[in-house]
Amino acid sequence: MEKDVSIQEMAQNVSKNLAKNGFPSKSVSFSLDALYDAAHERGFHFNKVRDLLSQEGIHSEIVGSRMVFSAAQATNEDFLKDPRFAQSLNDPNFLESAMSQLSGMDPEKLGSLASSIPGFDAKKMSSMLNLFKTMSPEQRKTALDSAKAFMSRK
């Protein structure tokens, strides 16, 4: 049990030091040897600390002799499983709001967003926006209901 406390304490210390160095707005690196040595002195492997940090959304990777920490990127599946997303589907203005925001994006940003979705590209995103603009309120409601039904299966 003492090791668990030490692992948690070390994870908290790393997290505090990351924040002092500008995390999460920028990636931060620390000496790999220093981190692994500090963990070893406490009787555990630093990978246990990395696991805890990962659970907090802190991604780490070894680059040369440094451990580089960055904010973990959520996947599309993580987004779809997020309860806040499912709740937002209950908002009657959700689809209109989402499409309005997408319509206002510059083409480069829209292309970047589209390419982050597997099997999607800027052309498909543009087609979807154009289709949305031609939908009647009833068709938009049907699309939203379909999205809700899809989410309830996840």
Secondary structure, DSSP 8 states (H G I E B T S, - for coil): -HHHHHHHHHHHHHHHHHHHTTTTTS-EEEEHHHHHHHHHHTTS-HHHHHHHHHHTTEEEEEETTEEEEEE----HHHHHH-HHHHHHTTSTTHHHHHHHHHHTS-HHHHHHHHHTSTT--HHHHHHHHHHHHH--HHHHHHHHHHHHHHHHT-
